Amino acid sequence: GRGFAFRRKQKIERQYRKLLKKRRQVHSQQEDQFTDTYPEHLKHLYLAEEEKLKRRRRTPDDLMSSEEKLNKAADGCAIYGFICLMMISVSRVCTFSSRSVVTQENFKNKTSNQKAKEEYEKIKAEHARKKEETEKRKQQREEAQRLYKKKKMEAYKILSKKTKKGQPNLNLQVEFLLHKIQQNT
């Protein structure tokens, strides 16, 4: 059992573990710490979310153009335009903890969490429906078993009756068989 082949096998396993350890160290040194690495099966969700955030971000050029627009609308009143711009930017940046600001996009495009919740609710409803069905089938089976036992007991009582001398009562048995034949036809 523990001869030269076993020792050779252990030696090869040790060498393999060493090699794996070296590879892990090389890979960890090569990887850049500042790049985002996502799990492969969730990568598409993260990338889509990242694209959404990029589209929502506004560039400084956009802010300048909106500031110019506000200045023109205020008939050259620079202070009024600056205050309006500050109010707009603050309203975009600030989020209140008491209530969340929901945009039209959130109603149209559900987040992965909302999708997961809906999927969970569907699965939960399906499980509840299956549980009810199994409960119904169980009750039907129990009812059928109860009826079967009742008939069996009646038949046993009839067939097991004895005469005064302890002999089987053939008249009752023949009547039972006749009744059974009549029911089948």
N, C-alpha and C positions, 0 to 999 in steps of 0.2 A: 503494500500500500504506500509506503513512504520511501520508495527507492530513488534511483537517480532521475527517473522521469518526473517524479513529483517535484524534486528540487529544481530541475531544469524549468519546469512550468512556473514555479514561484519566482525564479530569477527573471524570466521573461516578463512576468506580470510587474515586477518591481521596475524593470527598465521602461516598460510601457507607461507606468504611472509617472516616472521621472520625466519622460518625454512630454506627457500631457501637461505636467506642472510647468515645464520650461515654455511650452507654447502659450499657456495662459499668461505667464509673466511677460512674454514678448508682445502679445496682443494688448495687454493692459497698458504697456508703455506706449504702444503705437497709437492707441485711440486718443482722440482729442477730447478733453474733458468738457469742452464748451459746446459740442455738437449734441443735438437731441437725438437720442436713439429710442425708437418706439418698438414695442412688440410687433412682430410681423403681422399677426392676425388683427391688430387694431390700428395699423399704420394709416390706412385710408381715412379713418375717422379723425385722427390727429391732424393729418394733412389738410383735410377739408375744413376743420376748425381754424387752423392756421391761416388758410386762404381767406376765410370769412373775416378774421381779425385784421388782416392786411387791407382788405377792401374797406373796412370801417374806419381805419386810421386815416387821419387827414394830414396832408402835407402842409408845410408852412406857406407855400404858394397859395393854397386854397384859403388859408386864414387871411392872408394879405388881401386876396381878391374880395373876400366877404367883408373885410374891414373897409375897403374902398367903397364897396357897394353901400354899406351902412353910412359912411361919410357923405356920399352923394344923396342918399335918401334923407339925411338930416339937414340938407341945404347948407353944407359946409360946416356944420357944427361938429368940430373934432371931438370935443368932450362927450357929447351925446353918443356919437358913433363908437367911441372907445368904451363907454359904459355899456352900451348894448352888446358890443362884442364880448366884453368880459362876462356879462350875464349869460350869453349864449354858451360860451366856453365852460363856465362854471356849471351850468345846467347839464351839459354833456358829461362833464367829468364826475360830478358828485353823484353818488348813489346813496339813497336813504336806507338805513337798516330796517326801518319799520315797514317799508313796502318796497317791492322790487319793481323797477321800471321795465315794462314789457313792450317791445316794439312789434310792429306788424310782421316782421320777419320771423319772430319767435312763434307766432301763431301758425305761420305757413310751414316753416321747417322745424320739425321737432328735434330736440337734442337727443343724444344717445341715451341719456338717463330717462327721458320721457318715453322713448321707444321701448326701453327695457321694462319700465313700469307697466306699459300697456301689454307687452308680451307676458309679463308676470301675471297680470290680471286675467288674460286669456287662458293661460295655463291653469291658473287657480280655478277658474270657472269650469274648465274642462275636467279637472280632477273632481270637483264637486258633482258635476253631472255623472261622471263614471261611478262615483261613490254611491249616488242615489240609485243608479241602475243596478249595481251589485247588491245593494240593500233590498231592492224590489225582488231581484232574482232569488236572493237568500230566503225572503219571506215566502215566495211562491214554492220554493223547494221544501221548506219546512211544512207548509200547508199540505203539499202533496204527500210528504212522508207521514204526516199525522193521519190523513185520510187512509193511506195504505195500511198503516198499523191498526187503525180502527176496523177496517174490513177484515184484515188478517185475524184479529182477535175474535171477531164475530164468527168467522169460519172455524176457528179453533174451538170456540165454545160449543158450536153445533156438532162438530166432528168428534169431540172428546167426551160427549155425553155417554153415560153408561146406563144399562138397565139396573133393576134392583139386584140382580145376581152378579153384576160387575162386568157383564158382556157389553161390547160396543153396540150402540143403538143403530142398527142398519136402516131402519125406517127413516130416521132423521138424515142419515148420510145420503140415502137415495133421493130424498126430497131436496137436499142441498145441491146435489149434482143436477137434478132436473131443473131447479131454479137457475143454476149457473148456465146451463145449456139454453134455456129460454132467453136469458139476458143477452147471450152472444148472438142469437139469431133474430 
